[in-house]
């Protein structure tokens, strides 16, 4: 019953409350990024949602668009701005996804929405992560996030899909808050972003 009906109500209610409470912070971050990113504070990217349906995720933009002499984007670590680094470490870059939840594309809790090109690389078991809406945070995020392997993440994602409950979502929300406060498990050592998934070989 919770998974089918009450989870959506839970998401909608907490998201509205969150937007109201965090709106001053949202505006401050928006202004800073507007200045530091030359008028482009948001980052849009296609991601697969429930049942693999593609939607556009919205995040605060933490990296600039600087390119090398050949016109290729510089490595992530070189494009991550000081302001962007702080925003990422405090997970403030995820705030705009609250509007993805209101649109019905995402949930507060669920497997993180990854890149569309990963869809063909999943095993049948890993594909189960798309049986629920993707979330801003999830079971994998509070159990290692970017410090664990892709295989471990997917195992945790599928475990969540098989055990969705109100108490589990509350537990994940609580542990997410602790992670944000302690700024833990943001990236692997020496990397600005997590490594790309290249399949199960």
Rosetta silent file (secondary structure, phi, psi, omega in degrees, C-alpha in Angstrom):
SEQUENCE: XXXXXXXXXXXXXXXXXXXXXXXXXXXXXXXXXXXXXXXXXXXXXXXXXXXXXXXXXXXXXXXXXXXXXXXXXXXXXXXXXXXXXXXXXXXXXXXXXXXXXXXXXXXXXXXXXXXXXXXXXXXXXXXXXXXXXXXXXXXXXXXXXXXXXXXXXXXXXXXXXXXXXXXXXXXXXXXXXXXXXXXXXXXXXXXXXXXXXXXXX
SCORE:     score description
SCORE:     0.000 S_00000001
   1 L     0.000  -43.976 -179.830    0.000    0.000    0.000 S_00000001
   2 H   -62.490  -47.125 -176.768    2.798    2.443    0.899 S_00000001
   3 H   -62.602  -36.987 -175.346    4.766    1.736   -2.287 S_00000001
   4 H   -81.706  -41.348 -173.798    1.703    2.137   -4.534 S_00000001
   5 H  -121.326  -56.503 -170.866   -0.047    5.137   -2.982 S_00000001
   6 H   -68.032  -25.685  179.075    1.337    6.636    0.225 S_00000001
   7 H   -62.571  -41.034  178.520    4.920    6.981   -1.025 S_00000001
   8 H   -65.121  -40.743  177.761    3.781    9.536   -3.640 S_00000001
   9 H   -65.737  -41.034  177.022    1.822   11.442   -1.010 S_00000001
  10 H   -58.802  -47.512  179.243    4.835   11.288    1.322 S_00000001
  11 H   -60.411  -50.143 -175.681    7.059   12.685   -1.460 S_00000001
  12 H   -62.219  -45.026 -177.895    4.683   15.489   -2.422 S_00000001
  13 H   -65.145  -50.654 -178.595    4.062   16.642    1.144 S_00000001
  14 H   -67.025  -32.515  179.109    7.699   16.656    2.267 S_00000001
  15 H   -67.255  -43.857  176.984    8.820   18.244   -0.991 S_00000001
  16 H   -60.873  -43.842  178.251    6.427   21.186   -0.633 S_00000001
  17 H   -62.736  -42.902 -179.494    7.558   21.682    2.965 S_00000001
  18 H   -62.753  -42.266  179.456   11.188   21.422    1.877 S_00000001
  19 H   -63.597  -41.519  179.937   10.802   24.007   -0.887 S_00000001
  20 H   -65.418  -44.685 -177.018    9.150   26.471    1.501 S_00000001
  21 H   -72.335  -34.008 -174.450   11.781   26.007    4.216 S_00000001
  22 H   -96.809    0.362 -176.816   14.771   26.002    1.862 S_00000001
  23 H   -56.651  -40.355  177.068   13.636   28.777   -0.481 S_00000001
  24 H   -61.792  -42.176  178.317   15.953   31.442    1.074 S_00000001
  25 H   -65.423  -39.923  178.792   18.941   29.095    0.679 S_00000001
  26 H   -58.647  -44.181 -178.742   17.812   28.239   -2.853 S_00000001
  27 H   -65.900  -42.052  179.893   17.798   31.928   -3.804 S_00000001
  28 H   -61.674  -47.666  179.189   21.257   32.553   -2.302 S_00000001
  29 H   -62.897  -40.638  179.720   22.806   29.624   -4.184 S_00000001
  30 H   -59.056  -44.216 -179.913   21.023   30.700   -7.357 S_00000001
  31 H   -64.702  -46.269 -179.854   22.512   34.202   -7.156 S_00000001
  32 H   -60.459  -44.976 -178.221   26.047   32.941   -6.501 S_00000001
  33 H   -71.403  -31.184  176.889   25.938   30.473   -9.386 S_00000001
  34 H   -61.001  -38.859 -179.579   24.395   33.042  -11.720 S_00000001
  35 H   -74.083  -49.004 -174.059   27.456   35.214  -11.070 S_00000001
  36 H   -77.942  -20.224 -179.343   30.144   32.494  -11.157 S_00000001
  37 L  -110.638   26.029  175.659   28.693   30.559  -14.117 S_00000001
  38 L    54.482   43.197  175.384   28.104   33.540  -16.383 S_00000001
  39 L    87.232    9.294 -179.454   24.339   33.503  -16.039 S_00000001
  40 L  -123.069   82.752 -175.957   23.876   29.720  -16.179 S_00000001
  41 L   -81.847  -15.407 -175.394   23.062   28.450  -12.661 S_00000001
  42 E  -110.839  154.545  178.372   21.270   25.258  -13.719 S_00000001
  43 E  -125.261  122.840  179.487   22.386   22.002  -15.283 S_00000001
  44 E  -113.068  138.990  179.096   19.911   19.889  -17.275 S_00000001
  45 E  -153.664  142.501  178.911   20.564   16.342  -18.368 S_00000001
  46 E   -73.480  134.121  177.586   18.508   13.435  -19.683 S_00000001
  47 E  -139.077  150.315  176.012   18.176   10.555  -17.239 S_00000001
  48 E   -82.658  135.017  178.459   16.112    7.339  -17.210 S_00000001
  49 L  -106.430 -145.584 -179.963   13.361    7.197  -14.626 S_00000001
  50 H   -60.801  134.474 -178.354   10.830    4.542  -13.670 S_00000001
  51 H    62.239   18.815  177.860   10.608    1.809  -16.335 S_00000001
  52 H    78.645    8.001  179.634   13.509    3.518  -18.134 S_00000001
  53 L   -67.505  130.090 -175.706   11.378    6.484  -19.232 S_00000001
  54 E   -81.521  134.945  174.530   13.651    9.425  -20.062 S_00000001
  55 E  -139.060  171.274  178.537   13.206   12.765  -18.299 S_00000001
  56 E  -102.612  116.735  177.451   15.332   15.864  -17.757 S_00000001
  57 E   -83.520  147.167  178.873   16.935   16.129  -14.359 S_00000001
  58 E  -121.633  130.187  178.508   17.713   19.602  -13.004 S_00000001
  59 E  -138.343  163.193  170.864   20.637   20.380  -10.721 S_00000001
  60 E   -72.112  138.530 -176.909   22.660   23.406   -9.731 S_00000001
  61 L   -81.688  118.503 -176.224   25.620   23.717  -12.095 S_00000001
  62 L  -105.941   -7.578 -179.974   28.883   23.181  -10.211 S_00000001
  63 E  -123.706  147.073  176.812   31.306   23.073  -13.158 S_00000001
  64 L   -84.246 -178.556 -176.723   32.132   25.649  -15.835 S_00000001
  65 L  -110.352   31.288 -178.441   32.348   24.920  -19.586 S_00000001
  66 L   -65.707  139.789 -177.469   36.050   25.606  -20.150 S_00000001
  67 E  -123.538  162.729  177.123   37.599   23.730  -23.084 S_00000001
  68 L   -84.923 -176.046 -176.269   41.097   22.892  -24.300 S_00000001
  69 L   -64.484  -18.103  179.663   42.682   24.162  -27.520 S_00000001
  70 L   -94.541    1.688  179.033   40.927   21.404  -29.499 S_00000001
  71 L    87.346    8.927  178.528   37.496   22.423  -28.257 S_00000001
  72 L   -92.927  144.470  178.254   37.103   19.514  -25.837 S_00000001
  73 E   -61.656  139.153  176.839   35.834   20.059  -22.303 S_00000001
  74 L   -67.389  162.313  178.175   38.580   20.030  -19.692 S_00000001
  75 L   -56.215  151.879 -177.951   38.559   17.229  -17.060 S_00000001
  76 H   -52.576  -41.909 -176.808   35.882   17.549  -14.382 S_00000001
  77 H   -62.707  -26.598 -179.666   38.444   18.324  -11.687 S_00000001
  78 H   -87.877  -18.246 -178.808   39.637   21.366  -13.666 S_00000001
  79 H   -99.044  -10.030  179.456   36.118   22.653  -14.355 S_00000001
  80 E   -74.153  115.686 -177.737   34.804   22.318  -10.808 S_00000001
  81 L   -78.245  164.102  179.280   34.631   25.869   -9.406 S_00000001
  82 H   -61.781  -44.224  178.007   35.358   26.788   -5.780 S_00000001
  83 H   -64.686  -41.995  179.683   31.715   27.713   -5.239 S_00000001
  84 H   -63.171  -38.006  178.727   30.658   24.568   -7.071 S_00000001
  85 H   -62.356  -43.247  178.358   32.919   22.431   -4.914 S_00000001
  86 H   -64.920  -43.632 -179.087   31.314   23.798   -1.742 S_00000001
  87 H   -63.342  -38.384  179.364   27.815   23.327   -3.155 S_00000001
  88 H   -70.194  -42.648 -178.919   28.597   19.736   -4.126 S_00000001
  89 H   -63.470  -30.758  178.841   30.166   18.880   -0.765 S_00000001
  90 L   -93.703    3.428  178.999   27.068   20.166    1.028 S_00000001
  91 L    62.759   19.036  178.416   24.796   18.415   -1.522 S_00000001
  92 H   -69.688  -19.269  179.562   23.088   21.730   -2.307 S_00000001
  93 H   -65.744  -16.543 -178.821   23.417   20.908   -6.011 S_00000001
  94 H   -84.851  -13.087 -173.973   20.594   18.391   -5.538 S_00000001
  95 L   -53.072  -45.236 -177.971   18.030   20.984   -4.358 S_00000001
  96 L   -60.168  -17.675  179.413   16.456   21.739   -7.778 S_00000001
  97 H   -67.994  -11.643  173.751   15.480   18.068   -8.047 S_00000001
  98 H   -59.472  -31.833  178.466   12.673   18.861   -5.635 S_00000001
  99 H   -75.368  -27.610  172.143   10.879   20.239   -8.692 S_00000001
 100 H   -64.378  -33.674  178.589   11.481   16.919  -10.495 S_00000001
 101 H   -68.964  -44.307  179.040    9.603   15.302   -7.618 S_00000001
 102 H   -61.603  -32.932  178.199    6.664   17.692   -7.954 S_00000001
 103 H   -73.647  -16.805 -179.717    6.554   16.866  -11.675 S_00000001
 104 L    93.270    5.904 -179.909    6.332   13.182  -10.806 S_00000001
 105 L   -79.746  -29.124 -173.688    9.636   12.201  -12.428 S_00000001
 106 E  -133.864  171.704  175.267   11.408   11.421   -9.169 S_00000001
 107 E  -123.757  164.024  174.086   10.921   10.439   -5.542 S_00000001
 108 E   -64.657  -42.384 -176.586   12.709   11.625   -2.420 S_00000001
 109 E  -118.538  130.701  178.264   14.016    8.096   -1.865 S_00000001
 110 L   166.184  172.819  176.494   15.045    5.689   -4.596 S_00000001
 111 L   -59.941  139.830 -179.539   17.975    4.577   -6.760 S_00000001
 112 L   -64.227  139.657  177.070   19.836    7.568   -8.181 S_00000001
 113 L   -74.211  122.744 -176.830   18.995    8.341  -11.837 S_00000001
 114 L  -103.427 -165.741 -175.912   22.082    7.565  -13.903 S_00000001
 115 E   -79.620  145.108 -179.898   23.046    8.149  -17.534 S_00000001
 116 H   -58.012  -32.879 -178.073   20.852    6.778  -20.379 S_00000001
 117 H   -67.823  -12.160  177.490   23.840    5.044  -21.989 S_00000001
 118 H   -78.266  -19.378 -172.797   24.077    2.765  -18.955 S_00000001
 119 H   -54.306  -41.991 -177.713   20.681    1.154  -19.717 S_00000001
 120 H   -77.755   -8.294 -176.403   22.101   -1.374  -22.163 S_00000001
 121 H   -95.831  -13.146 -177.631   24.935   -2.276  -19.774 S_00000001
 122 L   -73.098  147.372  169.417   22.792   -3.484  -16.847 S_00000001
 123 L   -77.236  169.370  179.379   22.265   -7.146  -16.064 S_00000001
 124 L   -59.071  -37.988  179.589   18.641   -8.321  -15.701 S_00000001
 125 L   -67.354  -42.991 -179.257   19.001   -8.084  -11.932 S_00000001
 126 H   -67.139  -28.044  179.495   20.440   -4.561  -12.091 S_00000001
 127 H   -65.179  -17.812  179.836   17.595   -3.436  -14.371 S_00000001
 128 H   -64.167  -17.458  179.522   15.226   -3.907  -11.413 S_00000001
 129 H   -63.365  -16.568  179.558   16.452   -0.557  -10.083 S_00000001
 130 H   -95.190   12.418  177.428   14.063    1.004  -12.617 S_00000001
 131 H   -82.336   -9.232  175.737   10.978   -0.652  -11.116 S_00000001
 132 L  -129.527  166.803  176.992   10.584    2.381   -8.830 S_00000001
 133 L   -67.515  144.547  175.521   11.048    6.112   -9.347 S_00000001
 134 E   -68.668  157.008 -176.508   14.637    7.353   -8.989 S_00000001
 135 E  -123.549  164.532  173.635   15.394    9.372   -5.877 S_00000001
 136 E   -68.965  -36.632  175.060   17.386   12.351   -4.672 S_00000001
 137 E  -136.587  165.227 -177.870   18.900    9.990   -2.121 S_00000001
 138 L  -160.650 -175.963 -177.411   18.767    6.255   -1.657 S_00000001
 139 L   -62.700  -36.979  178.258   19.988    3.137    0.114 S_00000001
 140 L   -69.155  -34.204 -177.645   23.251    3.144   -1.863 S_00000001
 141 H   -69.360  -29.758  179.768   23.864    6.823   -1.035 S_00000001
 142 H   -95.507    5.170  178.116   23.717    6.227    2.725 S_00000001
 143 H  -126.892   37.886  174.424   25.861    3.095    2.443 S_00000001
 144 L   130.171  -27.997  178.186   28.943    4.450    0.716 S_00000001
 145 H    48.727 -115.840 -175.743   27.695    6.628   -2.138 S_00000001
 146 H   -87.073    5.705 -179.650   30.706    7.335   -4.404 S_00000001
 147 H   -98.341   -2.863  179.537   33.185    5.354   -2.301 S_00000001
 148 L  -111.089  166.541 -177.423   31.782    1.926   -3.254 S_00000001
 149 L   -74.750  163.273  176.457   31.885    0.048   -6.569 S_00000001
 150 H   -59.287  -41.878 -178.731   29.156    0.176   -9.211 S_00000001
 151 H   -61.300  -40.982  178.082   28.272   -3.448   -8.503 S_00000001
 152 H   -65.294  -40.557  178.227   27.802   -2.679   -4.805 S_00000001
 153 H   -59.766  -46.487 -177.083   25.634    0.336   -5.643 S_00000001
 154 H   -66.802  -36.655  176.284   23.391   -1.716   -7.895 S_00000001
 155 H   -61.861  -42.177  178.626   23.056   -4.476   -5.303 S_00000001
 156 H   -68.167  -37.710  178.236   21.959   -1.875   -2.757 S_00000001
 157 H   -61.977  -47.164 -178.537   19.566   -0.286   -5.268 S_00000001
 158 H   -67.943  -36.966  175.972   17.873   -3.610   -6.016 S_00000001
 159 H   -58.900  -42.398  178.669   17.729   -4.452   -2.306 S_00000001
 160 H   -61.700  -46.207 -179.912   15.859   -1.188   -1.760 S_00000001
 161 H   -55.671  -38.018 -177.779   13.396   -1.969   -4.573 S_00000001
 162 H   -81.243   -9.260 -175.343   12.644   -5.317   -2.903 S_00000001
 163 L  -132.143   23.853 -178.492   12.209   -3.816    0.578 S_00000001
 164 L   -55.871  129.748  176.287   10.493   -0.417    0.053 S_00000001
 165 L  -158.792  162.527  179.488    8.672    0.679    3.204 S_00000001
 166 H   -61.938  -45.909 -177.870    7.809    3.838    5.114 S_00000001
 167 H   -64.768  -36.426  178.161   10.208    3.005    7.959 S_00000001
 168 H   -66.595  -41.358  178.733   13.041    2.318    5.521 S_00000001
 169 H   -63.433  -39.967  177.313   12.474    5.675    3.775 S_00000001
 170 H   -63.048  -42.436  179.051   12.518    7.474    7.118 S_00000001
 171 H   -61.135  -42.750 -179.679   15.764    5.687    8.012 S_00000001
 172 H   -66.639  -41.315  177.703   17.346    6.708    4.704 S_00000001
 173 H   -60.539  -44.882 -179.827   16.244   10.342    5.128 S_00000001
 174 H   -62.205  -46.522 -179.027   17.736   10.459    8.627 S_00000001
 175 H   -68.863  -29.508  176.560   21.033    8.915    7.516 S_00000001
 176 H   -65.587  -42.973  178.619   21.137   11.275    4.502 S_00000001
 177 H   -59.318  -42.307  178.702   20.886   14.285    6.804 S_00000001
 178 H   -64.429  -41.017  178.834   23.811   12.941    8.845 S_00000001
 179 H   -62.107  -42.403 -179.463   25.854   12.387    5.659 S_00000001
 180 H   -64.748  -43.845 -179.492   25.182   15.962    4.515 S_00000001
 181 H   -60.930  -42.576 -177.412   26.136   17.393    7.912 S_00000001
 182 H   -89.851   -3.516  179.347   29.402   15.435    7.980 S_00000001
 183 L    50.969   45.905 -176.092   29.967   15.886    4.201 S_00000001
 184 L  -100.900  154.525  175.297   30.973   12.248    3.882 S_00000001
 185 L    60.723   33.324 -178.913   31.232    9.907    0.868 S_00000001
 186 L   -72.584  -53.583 -178.565   31.042   12.757   -1.671 S_00000001
 187 L  -140.666  162.623  170.978   33.703   11.538   -4.111 S_00000001
 188 L   -68.063  155.325 -179.095   36.397    8.948   -4.455 S_00000001
 189 L   -58.082  125.820  175.715   39.825   10.156   -3.332 S_00000001
 190 L    82.798    5.367 -178.136   41.377   12.436   -5.938 S_00000001
 191 L  -123.497  140.884  178.888   38.316   12.579   -8.200 S_00000001
 192 L   -80.032  -31.412  178.234   35.815   15.391   -8.726 S_00000001
 193 L  -135.369  165.319  179.295   33.100   13.029   -9.896 S_00000001
 194 L   -69.437  155.880  178.856   32.492    9.302   -9.718 S_00000001
 195 L   -70.965  156.754 -178.163   33.956    7.063  -12.416 S_00000001
 196 L   -77.429  146.750  175.974   31.764    6.008  -15.350 S_00000001
 197 L   -79.627  127.975 -176.644   30.045    2.623  -15.392 S_00000001
 198 L  -117.598   16.099  179.316   31.490    0.476  -18.210 S_00000001
 199 L   106.807 -178.802 -174.042   29.497   -2.708  -17.761 S_00000001
 200 L  -100.745   11.742 -179.119   29.834   -5.877  -15.695 S_00000001
 201 L   -74.092    0.000    0.000   32.841   -7.415  -17.436 S_00000001
